[in-house]
Amino acid sequence: MSKLPFLLLFIPLVNTCNQASQQQAQKCPEKACTMMFASIPVKFVDNNGQPAAVKNYKAVNLRTKEDITHQDNSNTTGSFFAVADDSDLKKLTEAGDDIEVTATDSASNKQVSGIIKVSGGVCACHVARISGPEEIKVN
């Protein structure tokens, strides 16, 4: 009997959440989305176009000032990083947000940056690059 009051409170809560999800879904037009997981990459290169190792990579949404650096990118030294991916859809607008990416060249300790405009939004299937470089030169 002690579980009955809990269940009686839980059922309306679940129903409310379900209605909110349905209302949100009704605001979006019907789309045929693929099951692929999209990512917007950026590559850091030297003057010859060869991959350049960088450290301290960071991606910040300039509209919200939110750091959207993915954990697998934050403490990594490399030349290829994700600016945003489908896990960031709801953090982005359909019109697109400017994402500032910064990193430090491992060889010279010079900081470089670039701005990449990425779209998303609640109704979007996937993130998409609107503008901005695919490669950023470090030298």
N, CA, C and O atoms as a GROMACS GRO file, in nm:
protein
  556
    1MET      N    1   0.081  -0.120   0.000
    1MET     CA    2   0.000   0.000   0.000
    1MET      C    3   0.085   0.127   0.000
    1MET      O    4   0.040   0.230  -0.048
    2SER      N    5   0.206   0.121   0.053
    2SER     CA    6   0.288   0.242   0.061
    2SER      C    7   0.336   0.288  -0.076
    2SER      O    8   0.373   0.405  -0.090
    3LYS      N    9   0.336   0.203  -0.175
    3LYS     CA   10   0.380   0.240  -0.309
    3LYS      C   11   0.269   0.306  -0.389
    3LYS      O   12   0.296   0.375  -0.487
    4LEU      N   13   0.146   0.287  -0.350
    4LEU     CA   14   0.032   0.340  -0.424
    4LEU      C   15   0.033   0.493  -0.431
    4LEU      O   16   0.013   0.546  -0.540
    5PRO      N   17   0.056   0.566  -0.322
    5PRO     CA   18   0.060   0.713  -0.334
    5PRO      C   19   0.171   0.760  -0.428
    5PRO      O   20   0.153   0.856  -0.502
    6PHE      N   21   0.286   0.694  -0.424
    6PHE     CA   22   0.395   0.730  -0.513
    6PHE      C   23   0.355   0.711  -0.659
    6PHE      O   24   0.381   0.797  -0.743
    7LEU      N   25   0.292   0.598  -0.689
    7LEU     CA   26   0.248   0.572  -0.826
    7LEU      C   27   0.144   0.673  -0.871
    7LEU      O   28   0.146   0.716  -0.987
    8LEU      N   29   0.054   0.710  -0.783
    8LEU     CA   30  -0.048   0.807  -0.819
    8LEU      C   31   0.012   0.944  -0.851
    8LEU      O   32  -0.041   1.017  -0.934
    9LEU      N   33   0.122   0.979  -0.787
    9LEU     CA   34   0.191   1.104  -0.818
    9LEU      C   35   0.277   1.092  -0.943
    9LEU      O   36   0.295   1.189  -1.017
   10PHE      N   37   0.330   0.975  -0.967
   10PHE     CA   38   0.422   0.952  -1.078
   10PHE      C   39   0.349   0.952  -1.213
   10PHE      O   40   0.402   1.005  -1.311
   11ILE      N   41   0.230   0.895  -1.220
   11ILE     CA   42   0.157   0.883  -1.346
   11ILE      C   43   0.128   1.020  -1.408
   11ILE      O   44   0.156   1.037  -1.527
   12PRO      N   45   0.075   1.118  -1.336
   12PRO     CA   46   0.053   1.250  -1.398
   12PRO      C   47   0.183   1.316  -1.443
   12PRO      O   48   0.185   1.386  -1.544
   13LEU      N   49   0.291   1.294  -1.370
   13LEU     CA   50   0.419   1.352  -1.407
   13LEU      C   51   0.467   1.297  -1.541
   13LEU      O   52   0.511   1.373  -1.626
   14VAL      N   53   0.458   1.167  -1.559
   14VAL     CA   54   0.498   1.104  -1.685
   14VAL      C   55   0.409   1.154  -1.798
   14VAL      O   56   0.458   1.184  -1.907
   15ASN      N   57   0.280   1.164  -1.773
   15ASN     CA   58   0.186   1.210  -1.874
   15ASN      C   59   0.218   1.354  -1.915
   15ASN      O   60   0.210   1.387  -2.034
   16THR      N   61   0.252   1.440  -1.821
   16THR     CA   62   0.287   1.578  -1.850
   16THR      C   63   0.412   1.586  -1.937
   16THR      O   64   0.415   1.662  -2.033
   17CYS      N   65   0.513   1.508  -1.904
   17CYS     CA   66   0.636   1.505  -1.985
   17CYS      C   67   0.606   1.457  -2.125
   17CYS      O   68   0.659   1.513  -2.222
   18ASN      N   69   0.524   1.356  -2.138
   18ASN     CA   70   0.488   1.302  -2.268
   18ASN      C   71   0.415   1.406  -2.351
   18ASN      O   72   0.442   1.419  -2.471
   19GLN      N   73   0.322   1.480  -2.291
   19GLN     CA   74   0.248   1.584  -2.362
   19GLN      C   75   0.342   1.694  -2.408
   19GLN      O   76   0.327   1.744  -2.520
   20ALA      N   77   0.438   1.734  -2.325
   20ALA     CA   78   0.533   1.838  -2.362
   20ALA      C   79   0.617   1.793  -2.481
   20ALA      O   80   0.644   1.873  -2.571
   21SER      N   81   0.659   1.667  -2.483
   21SER     CA   82   0.738   1.615  -2.596
   21SER      C   83   0.654   1.615  -2.723
   21SER      O   84   0.705   1.650  -2.830
   22GLN      N   85   0.529   1.577  -2.712
   22GLN     CA   86   0.442   1.575  -2.829
   22GLN      C   87   0.417   1.716  -2.881
   22GLN      O   88   0.415   1.738  -3.002
   23GLN      N   89   0.397   1.812  -2.790
   23GLN     CA   90   0.374   1.950  -2.832
   23GLN      C   91   0.498   2.004  -2.902
   23GLN      O   92   0.485   2.072  -3.004
   24GLN      N   93   0.616   1.975  -2.851
   24GLN     CA   94   0.738   2.021  -2.915
   24GLN      C   95   0.753   1.959  -3.052
   24GLN      O   96   0.790   2.026  -3.148
   25ALA      N   97   0.724   1.831  -3.063
   25ALA     CA   98   0.735   1.761  -3.191
   25ALA      C   99   0.636   1.816  -3.292
   25ALA      O  100   0.665   1.820  -3.411
   26GLN      N  101   0.520   1.860  -3.246
   26GLN     CA  102   0.418   1.912  -3.336
   26GLN      C  103   0.459   2.047  -3.394
   26GLN      O  104   0.408   2.085  -3.500
   27LYS      N  105   0.548   2.121  -3.330
   27LYS     CA  106   0.593   2.250  -3.380
   27LYS      C  107   0.692   2.234  -3.496
   27LYS      O  108   0.710   2.327  -3.574
   28CYS      N  109   0.753   2.120  -3.507
   28CYS     CA  110   0.852   2.095  -3.611
   28CYS      C  111   0.785   2.031  -3.732
   28CYS      O  112   0.699   1.945  -3.717
   29PRO      N  113   0.825   2.073  -3.853
   29PRO     CA  114   0.770   2.008  -3.972
   29PRO      C  115   0.822   1.865  -3.982
   29PRO      O  116   0.929   1.833  -3.931
   30GLU      N  117   0.745   1.781  -4.047
   30GLU     CA  118   0.789   1.642  -4.065
   30GLU      C  119   0.908   1.638  -4.159
   30GLU      O  120   0.908   1.701  -4.264
   31LYS      N  121   1.008   1.563  -4.119
   31LYS     CA  122   1.130   1.546  -4.199
   31LYS      C  123   1.170   1.401  -4.196
   31LYS      O  124   1.142   1.329  -4.099
   32ALA      N  125   1.235   1.358  -4.300
   32ALA     CA  126   1.294   1.224  -4.303
   32ALA      C  127   1.441   1.240  -4.267
   32ALA      O  128   1.523   1.276  -4.352
   33CYS      N  129   1.476   1.213  -4.143
   33CYS     CA  130   1.614   1.227  -4.096
   33CYS      C  131   1.685   1.092  -4.104
   33CYS      O  132   1.626   0.986  -4.082
   34THR      N  133   1.813   1.098  -4.135
   34THR     CA  134   1.894   0.976  -4.138
   34THR      C  135   1.941   0.944  -3.997
   34THR      O  136   1.936   1.029  -3.908
   35MET      N  137   1.987   0.823  -3.978
   35MET     CA  138   2.037   0.780  -3.848
   35MET      C  139   2.186   0.811  -3.829
   35MET      O  140   2.242   0.781  -3.724
   36MET      N  141   2.249   0.871  -3.930
   36MET     CA  142   2.391   0.904  -3.917
   36MET      C  143   2.411   1.009  -3.808
   36MET      O  144   2.320   1.084  -3.775
   37PHE      N  145   2.530   1.013  -3.752
   37PHE     CA  146   2.567   1.110  -3.650
   37PHE      C  147   2.663   1.209  -3.715
   37PHE      O  148   2.775   1.172  -3.749
   38ALA      N  149   2.619   1.334  -3.732
   38ALA     CA  150   2.699   1.434  -3.803
   38ALA      C  151   2.793   1.507  -3.708
   38ALA      O  152   2.763   1.527  -3.590
   39SER      N  153   2.907   1.547  -3.763
   39SER     CA  154   3.007   1.621  -3.689
   39SER      C  155   3.067   1.726  -3.782
   39SER      O  156   3.082   1.702  -3.901
   40ILE      N  157   3.100   1.842  -3.727
   40ILE     CA  158   3.163   1.949  -3.805
   40ILE      C  159   3.311   1.952  -3.765
   40ILE      O  160   3.344   1.994  -3.654
   41PRO      N  161   3.399   1.910  -3.855
   41PRO     CA  162   3.541   1.903  -3.820
   41PRO      C  163   3.617   2.032  -3.852
   41PRO      O  164   3.574   2.113  -3.935
   42VAL      N  165   3.729   2.049  -3.786
   42VAL     CA  166   3.826   2.152  -3.821
   42VAL      C  167   3.963   2.088  -3.810
   42VAL      O  168   3.990   2.008  -3.720
   43LYS      N  169   4.050   2.125  -3.903
   43LYS     CA  170   4.185   2.068  -3.907
   43LYS      C  171   4.285   2.182  -3.897
   43LYS      O  172   4.271   2.284  -3.965
   44PHE      N  173   4.385   2.165  -3.814
   44PHE     CA  174   4.492   2.264  -3.801
   44PHE      C  175   4.610   2.218  -3.886
   44PHE      O  176   4.655   2.104  -3.876
   45VAL      N  177   4.660   2.310  -3.972
   45VAL     CA  178   4.765   2.276  -4.068
   45VAL      C  179   4.878   2.378  -4.063
   45VAL      O  180   4.860   2.490  -4.015
   46ASP      N  181   4.995   2.336  -4.114
   46ASP     CA  182   5.107   2.428  -4.126
   46ASP      C  183   5.098   2.501  -4.260
   46ASP      O  184   5.000   2.485  -4.333
   47ASN      N  185   5.200   2.580  -4.292
   47ASN     CA  186   5.199   2.658  -4.417
   47ASN      C  187   5.198   2.571  -4.542
   47ASN      O  188   5.158   2.617  -4.649
   48ASN      N  189   5.242   2.446  -4.529
   48ASN     CA  190   5.244   2.353  -4.643
   48ASN      C  191   5.115   2.272  -4.653
   48ASN      O  192   5.103   2.185  -4.740
   49GLY      N  193   5.020   2.298  -4.565
   49GLY     CA  194   4.895   2.223  -4.566
   49GLY      C  195   4.902   2.089  -4.497
   49GLY      O  196   4.809   2.009  -4.504
   50GLN      N  197   5.014   2.064  -4.429
   50GLN     CA  198   5.031   1.938  -4.356
   50GLN      C  199   4.972   1.952  -4.215
   50GLN      O  200   4.973   2.061  -4.158
   51PRO      N  201   4.921   1.842  -4.160
   51PRO     CA  202   4.864   1.848  -4.024
   51PRO      C  203   4.966   1.904  -3.924
   51PRO      O  204   5.083   1.865  -3.924
   52ALA      N  205   4.919   1.994  -3.839
   52ALA     CA  206   5.004   2.054  -3.736
   52ALA      C  207   4.945   2.021  -3.600
   52ALA      O  208   4.826   2.041  -3.576
   53ALA      N  209   5.028   1.972  -3.511
   53ALA     CA  210   4.982   1.937  -3.376
   53ALA      C  211   4.953   2.064  -3.296
   53ALA      O  212   5.034   2.156  -3.291
   54VAL      N  213   4.835   2.066  -3.235
   54VAL     CA  214   4.797   2.177  -3.148
   54VAL      C  215   4.752   2.121  -3.014
   54VAL      O  216   4.722   2.003  -3.000
   55LYS      N  217   4.749   2.208  -2.915
   55LYS     CA  218   4.703   2.170  -2.781
   55LYS      C  219   4.606   2.277  -2.732
   55LYS      O  220   4.591   2.382  -2.795
   56ASN      N  221   4.541   2.250  -2.620
   56ASN     CA  222   4.447   2.345  -2.558
   56ASN      C  223   4.335   2.387  -2.653
   56ASN      O  224   4.296   2.504  -2.655
   57TYR      N  225   4.284   2.293  -2.730
   57TYR     CA  226   4.172   2.322  -2.820
   57TYR      C  227   4.048   2.360  -2.741
   57TYR      O  228   4.019   2.302  -2.636
   58LYS      N  229   3.976   2.460  -2.792
   58LYS     CA  230   3.853   2.504  -2.726
   58LYS      C  231   3.755   2.555  -2.831
   58LYS      O  232   3.794   2.619  -2.928
   59ALA      N  233   3.626   2.525  -2.811
   59ALA     CA  234   3.520   2.573  -2.899
   59ALA      C  235   3.415   2.644  -2.813
   59ALA      O  236   3.363   2.586  -2.718
   60VAL      N  237   3.385   2.770  -2.848
   60VAL     CA  238   3.290   2.850  -2.769
   60VAL      C  239   3.184   2.906  -2.862
   60VAL      O  240   3.215   2.966  -2.965
   61ASN      N  241   3.057   2.886  -2.824
   61ASN     CA  242   2.945   2.945  -2.897
   61ASN      C  243   2.941   3.093  -2.860
   61ASN      O  244   2.917   3.128  -2.744
   62LEU      N  245   2.965   3.181  -2.957
   62LEU     CA  246   2.974   3.325  -2.928
   62LEU      C  247   2.838   3.385  -2.892
   62LEU      O  248   2.834   3.488  -2.825
   63ARG      N  249   2.729   3.325  -2.935
   63ARG     CA  250   2.596   3.376  -2.900
   63ARG      C  251   2.566   3.355  -2.753
   63ARG      O  252   2.519   3.446  -2.685
   64THR      N  253   2.595   3.236  -2.703
   64THR     CA  254   2.562   3.201  -2.564
   64THR      C  255   2.682   3.210  -2.470
   64THR      O  256   2.666   3.203  -2.348
   65LYS      N  257   2.801   3.225  -2.526
   65LYS     CA  258   2.927   3.223  -2.449
   65LYS      C  259   2.952   3.087  -2.384
   65LYS      O  260   3.035   3.077  -2.294
   66GLU      N  261   2.882   2.983  -2.430
   66GLU     CA  262   2.897   2.849  -2.374
   66GLU      C  263   3.015   2.776  -2.437
   66GLU      O  264   3.032   2.776  -2.559
   67ASP      N  265   3.095   2.714  -2.353
   67ASP     CA  266   3.205   2.630  -2.399
   67ASP      C  267   3.144   2.498  -2.445
   67ASP      O  268   3.090   2.423  -2.364
   68ILE      N  269   3.154   2.468  -2.574
   68ILE     CA  270   3.098   2.343  -2.627
   68ILE      C  271   3.208   2.245  -2.668
   68ILE      O  272   3.186   2.155  -2.748
   69THR      N  273   3.327   2.264  -2.611
   69THR     CA  274   3.437   2.172  -2.637
   69THR      C  275   3.398   2.034  -2.588
   69THR      O  276   3.354   2.018  -2.474
   70HIS      N  277   3.415   1.935  -2.673
   70HIS     CA  278   3.382   1.798  -2.634
   70HIS      C  279   3.496   1.740  -2.551
   70HIS      O  280   3.613   1.768  -2.577
   71GLN      N  281   3.462   1.659  -2.452
   71GLN     CA  282   3.563   1.604  -2.360
   71GLN      C  283   3.675   1.533  -2.433
   71GLN      O  284   3.791   1.543  -2.394
   72ASP      N  285   3.642   1.460  -2.539
   72ASP     CA  286   3.746   1.387  -2.610
   72ASP      C  287   3.842   1.481  -2.683
   72ASP      O  288   3.947   1.437  -2.728
   73ASN      N  289   3.806   1.609  -2.696
   73ASN     CA  290   3.893   1.707  -2.761
   73ASN      C  291   3.973   1.791  -2.663
   73ASN      O  292   4.080   1.841  -2.699
   74SER      N  293   3.926   1.807  -2.541
   74SER     CA  294   3.980   1.909  -2.452
   74SER      C  295   4.124   1.886  -2.407
   74SER      O  296   4.200   1.983  -2.397
   75ASN      N  297   4.164   1.767  -2.382
   75ASN     CA  298   4.300   1.741  -2.333
   75ASN      C  299   4.384   1.666  -2.436
   75ASN      O  300   4.475   1.592  -2.400
   76THR      N  301   4.352   1.684  -2.560
   76THR     CA  302   4.416   1.609  -2.667
   76THR      C  303   4.511   1.698  -2.745
   76THR      O  304   4.483   1.816  -2.769
   77THR      N  305   4.623   1.641  -2.784
   77THR     CA  306   4.712   1.707  -2.879
   77THR      C  307   4.692   1.637  -3.012
   77THR      O  308   4.701   1.515  -3.021
   78GLY      N  309   4.667   1.715  -3.114
   78GLY     CA  310   4.644   1.658  -3.246
   78GLY      C  311   4.621   1.770  -3.346
   78GLY      O  312   4.652   1.886  -3.318
   79SER      N  313   4.567   1.735  -3.462
   79SER     CA  314   4.542   1.837  -3.564
   79SER      C  315   4.397   1.837  -3.611
   79SER      O  316   4.357   1.927  -3.685
   80PHE      N  317   4.318   1.741  -3.570
   80PHE     CA  318   4.181   1.725  -3.619
   80PHE      C  319   4.085   1.723  -3.500
   80PHE      O  320   4.099   1.640  -3.410
   81PHE      N  321   3.988   1.815  -3.499
   81PHE     CA  322   3.895   1.827  -3.386
   81PHE      C  323   3.753   1.848  -3.435
   81PHE      O  324   3.731   1.893  -3.548
   82ALA      N  325   3.656   1.817  -3.349
   82ALA     CA  326   3.515   1.840  -3.379
   82ALA      C  327   3.475   1.977  -3.323
   82ALA      O  328   3.490   2.003  -3.204
   83VAL      N  329   3.424   2.063  -3.411
   83VAL     CA  330   3.373   2.194  -3.368
   83VAL      C  331   3.242   2.174  -3.294
   83VAL      O  332   3.221   2.227  -3.185
   84ALA      N  333   3.153   2.096  -3.355
   84ALA     CA  334   3.022   2.063  -3.297
   84ALA      C  335   2.976   1.932  -3.359
   84ALA      O  336   3.025   1.892  -3.465
   85ASP      N  337   2.883   1.866  -3.293
   85ASP     CA  338   2.824   1.745  -3.350
   85ASP      C  339   2.676   1.740  -3.313
   85ASP      O  340   2.624   1.832  -3.249
   86ASP      N  341   2.610   1.633  -3.351
   86ASP     CA  342   2.466   1.624  -3.330
   86ASP      C  343   2.424   1.629  -3.183
   86ASP      O  344   2.308   1.654  -3.154
   87SER      N  345   2.516   1.605  -3.092
   87SER     CA  346   2.481   1.618  -2.950
   87SER      C  347   2.463   1.765  -2.912
   87SER      O  348   2.410   1.796  -2.805
   88ASP      N  349   2.505   1.856  -3.000
   88ASP     CA  350   2.493   2.001  -2.976
   88ASP      C  351   2.371   2.063  -3.044
   88ASP      O  352   2.352   2.184  -3.035
   89LEU      N  353   2.288   1.984  -3.111
   89LEU     CA  354   2.176   2.037  -3.190
   89LEU      C  355   2.094   2.141  -3.115
   89LEU      O  356   2.070   2.250  -3.168
   90LYS      N  357   2.052   2.111  -2.995
   90LYS     CA  358   1.962   2.200  -2.921
   90LYS      C  359   2.033   2.323  -2.867
   90LYS      O  360   1.967   2.417  -2.822
   91LYS      N  361   2.165   2.324  -2.870
   91LYS     CA  362   2.242   2.440  -2.824
   91LYS      C  363   2.259   2.543  -2.936
   91LYS      O  364   2.303   2.655  -2.911
   92LEU      N  365   2.224   2.504  -3.058
   92LEU     CA  366   2.246   2.588  -3.176
   92LEU      C  367   2.114   2.636  -3.233
   92LEU      O  368   2.009   2.575  -3.209
   93THR      N  369   2.118   2.744  -3.311
   93THR     CA  370   1.998   2.795  -3.375
   93THR      C  371   1.992   2.747  -3.520
   93THR      O  372   2.093   2.709  -3.578
   94GLU      N  373   1.871   2.751  -3.576
   94GLU     CA  374   1.854   2.712  -3.716
   94GLU      C  375   1.927   2.808  -3.809
   94GLU      O  376   1.977   2.768  -3.913
   95ALA      N  377   1.932   2.936  -3.772
   95ALA     CA  378   2.000   3.036  -3.853
   95ALA      C  379   2.152   3.021  -3.847
   95ALA      O  380   2.223   3.070  -3.934
   96GLY      N  381   2.200   2.955  -3.744
   96GLY     CA  382   2.343   2.932  -3.727
   96GLY      C  383   2.403   3.018  -3.619
   96GLY      O  384   2.363   3.133  -3.600
   97ASP      N  385   2.499   2.963  -3.550
   97ASP     CA  386   2.574   3.034  -3.445
   97ASP      C  387   2.721   3.036  -3.482
   97ASP      O  388   2.773   2.940  -3.539
   98ASP      N  389   2.788   3.145  -3.448
   98ASP     CA  390   2.932   3.154  -3.468
   98ASP      C  391   3.000   3.080  -3.353
   98ASP      O  392   2.978   3.109  -3.236
   99ILE      N  393   3.084   2.984  -3.391
   99ILE     CA  394   3.162   2.908  -3.294
   99ILE      C  395   3.308   2.949  -3.310
   99ILE      O  396   3.366   2.932  -3.417
  100GLU      N  397   3.365   3.004  -3.204
  100GLU     CA  398   3.507   3.040  -3.208
  100GLU      C  399   3.589   2.922  -3.160
  100GLU      O  400   3.570   2.874  -3.048
  101VAL      N  401   3.679   2.876  -3.245
  101VAL     CA  402   3.769   2.768  -3.207
  101VAL      C  403   3.908   2.827  -3.187
  101VAL      O  404   3.955   2.907  -3.269
  102THR      N  405   3.972   2.788  -3.080
  102THR     CA  406   4.108   2.834  -3.052
  102THR      C  407   4.193   2.714  -3.014
  102THR      O  408   4.144   2.615  -2.960
  103ALA      N  409   4.321   2.725  -3.042
  103ALA     CA  410   4.416   2.620  -3.007
  103ALA      C  411   4.555   2.682  -3.004
  103ALA      O  412   4.577   2.791  -3.056
  104THR      N  413   4.647   2.612  -2.941
  104THR     CA  414   4.786   2.657  -2.932
  104THR      C  415   4.874   2.562  -3.010
  104THR      O  416   4.871   2.441  -2.990
  105ASP      N  417   4.954   2.619  -3.101
  105ASP     CA  418   5.048   2.539  -3.179
  105ASP      C  419   5.148   2.474  -3.083
  105ASP      O  420   5.213   2.543  -3.004
  106SER      N  421   5.160   2.343  -3.090
  106SER     CA  422   5.248   2.270  -2.999
  106SER      C  423   5.395   2.306  -3.019
  106SER      O  424   5.473   2.301  -2.924
  107ALA      N  425   5.434   2.342  -3.142
  107ALA     CA  426   5.574   2.373  -3.170
  107ALA      C  427   5.612   2.515  -3.127
  107ALA      O  428   5.717   2.534  -3.065
  108SER      N  429   5.528   2.613  -3.160
  108SER     CA  430   5.564   2.753  -3.134
  108SER      C  431   5.494   2.815  -3.013
  108SER      O  432   5.528   2.925  -2.971
  109ASN      N  433   5.397   2.745  -2.958
  109ASN     CA  434   5.312   2.796  -2.850
  109ASN      C  435   5.233   2.920  -2.890
  109ASN      O  436   5.188   2.996  -2.804
  110LYS      N  437   5.215   2.940  -3.021
  110LYS     CA  438   5.136   3.052  -3.072
  110LYS      C  439   4.989   3.010  -3.074
  110LYS      O  440   4.955   2.902  -3.121
  111GLN      N  441   4.902   3.099  -3.022
  111GLN     CA  442   4.759   3.068  -3.023
  111GLN      C  443   4.698   3.112  -3.156
  111GLN      O  444   4.726   3.221  -3.206
  112VAL      N  445   4.614   3.025  -3.212
  112VAL     CA  446   4.543   3.056  -3.336
  112VAL      C  447   4.394   3.036  -3.312
  112VAL      O  448   4.352   2.963  -3.222
  113SER      N  449   4.315   3.105  -3.395
  113SER     CA  450   4.170   3.091  -3.380
  113SER      C  451   4.100   3.110  -3.513
  113SER      O  452   4.159   3.159  -3.609
  114GLY      N  453   3.976   3.071  -3.516
  114GLY     CA  454   3.891   3.089  -3.633
  114GLY      C  455   3.746   3.084  -3.590
  114GLY      O  456   3.714   3.034  -3.482
  115ILE      N  457   3.659   3.136  -3.675
  115ILE     CA  458   3.516   3.135  -3.645
  115ILE      C  459   3.445   3.054  -3.751
  115ILE      O  460   3.462   3.076  -3.871
  116ILE      N  461   3.366   2.959  -3.705
  116ILE     CA  462   3.292   2.869  -3.793
  116ILE      C  463   3.144   2.881  -3.758
  116ILE      O  464   3.106   2.864  -3.642
  117LYS      N  465   3.062   2.911  -3.859
  117LYS     CA  466   2.918   2.924  -3.836
  117LYS      C  467   2.853   2.788  -3.856
  117LYS      O  468   2.866   2.727  -3.962
  118VAL      N  469   2.782   2.742  -3.751
  118VAL     CA  470   2.721   2.609  -3.751
  118VAL      C  471   2.573   2.622  -3.719
  118VAL      O  472   2.534   2.693  -3.625
  119SER      N  473   2.489   2.553  -3.797
  119SER     CA  474   2.345   2.555  -3.770
  119SER      C  475   2.303   2.426  -3.702
  119SER      O  476   2.371   2.323  -3.710
  120GLY      N  477   2.191   2.434  -3.635
  120GLY     CA  478   2.132   2.320  -3.566
  120GLY      C  479   1.989   2.353  -3.535
  120GLY      O  480   1.912   2.388  -3.625
  121GLY      N  481   1.950   2.344  -3.409
  121GLY     CA  482   1.816   2.378  -3.367
  121GLY      C  483   1.735   2.256  -3.330
  121GLY      O  484   1.770   2.143  -3.363
  122VAL      N  485   1.625   2.281  -3.260
  122VAL     CA  486   1.540   2.174  -3.209
  122VAL      C  487   1.482   2.090  -3.323
  122VAL      O  488   1.468   1.969  -3.308
  123CYS      N  489   1.450   2.153  -3.435
  123CYS     CA  490   1.386   2.081  -3.545
  123CYS      C  491   1.485   2.026  -3.647
  123CYS      O  492   1.445   1.956  -3.740
  124ALA      N  493   1.612   2.056  -3.632
  124ALA     CA  494   1.712   2.010  -3.729
  124ALA      C  495   1.742   1.862  -3.711
  124ALA      O  496   1.738   1.809  -3.600
  125CYS      N  497   1.773   1.797  -3.822
  125CYS     CA  498   1.814   1.657  -3.816
  125CYS      C  499   1.960   1.645  -3.774
  125CYS      O  500   1.997   1.557  -3.696
  126HIS      N  501   2.043   1.735  -3.827
  126HIS     CA  502   2.187   1.727  -3.804
  126HIS      C  503   2.247   1.868  -3.799
  126HIS      O  504   2.187   1.962  -3.851
  127VAL      N  505   2.364   1.881  -3.739
  127VAL     CA  506   2.438   2.006  -3.744
  127VAL      C  507   2.493   2.021  -3.886
  127VAL      O  508   2.514   1.923  -3.956
  128ALA      N  509   2.515   2.147  -3.926
  128ALA     CA  510   2.569   2.173  -4.060
  128ALA      C  511   2.659   2.296  -4.055
  128ALA      O  512   2.632   2.392  -3.983
  129ARG      N  513   2.767   2.291  -4.133
  129ARG     CA  514   2.857   2.407  -4.145
  129ARG      C  515   2.792   2.504  -4.244
  129ARG      O  516   2.759   2.466  -4.356
  130ILE      N  517   2.774   2.628  -4.201
  130ILE     CA  518   2.722   2.731  -4.290
  130ILE      C  519   2.838   2.805  -4.356
  130ILE      O  520   2.837   2.828  -4.477
  131SER      N  521   2.937   2.841  -4.276
  131SER     CA  522   3.054   2.910  -4.329
  131SER      C  523   3.171   2.890  -4.234
  131SER      O  524   3.156   2.837  -4.124
  132GLY      N  525   3.285   2.934  -4.278
  132GLY     CA  526   3.405   2.923  -4.195
  132GLY      C  527   3.501   2.821  -4.251
  132GLY      O  528   3.464   2.736  -4.331
  133PRO      N  529   3.625   2.831  -4.208
  133PRO     CA  530   3.730   2.745  -4.264
  133PRO      C  531   3.719   2.600  -4.220
  133PRO      O  532   3.676   2.569  -4.108
  134GLU      N  533   3.758   2.511  -4.310
  134GLU     CA  534   3.772   2.370  -4.275
  134GLU      C  535   3.911   2.344  -4.219
  134GLU      O  536   3.933   2.247  -4.146
  135GLU      N  537   4.004   2.434  -4.256
  135GLU     CA  538   4.142   2.424  -4.207
  135GLU      C  539   4.184   2.559  -4.150
  135GLU      O  540   4.147   2.664  -4.203
  136ILE      N  541   4.262   2.555  -4.044
  136ILE     CA  542   4.316   2.677  -3.984
  136ILE      C  543   4.468   2.663  -3.982
  136ILE      O  544   4.522   2.566  -3.929
  137LYS      N  545   4.538   2.763  -4.041
  137LYS     CA  546   4.685   2.760  -4.044
  137LYS      C  547   4.740   2.805  -3.911
  137LYS      O  548   4.692   2.901  -3.850
  138VAL      N  549   4.844   2.735  -3.865
  138VAL     CA  550   4.904   2.768  -3.736
  138VAL      C  551   5.033   2.848  -3.749
  138VAL      O  552   5.076   2.908  -3.650
  139ASN      N  553   5.096   2.851  -3.865
  139ASN     CA  554   5.224   2.923  -3.881
  139ASN      C  555   5.200   3.052  -3.955
  139ASN      O  556   5.295   3.128  -3.978
   0.00000   0.00000   0.00000
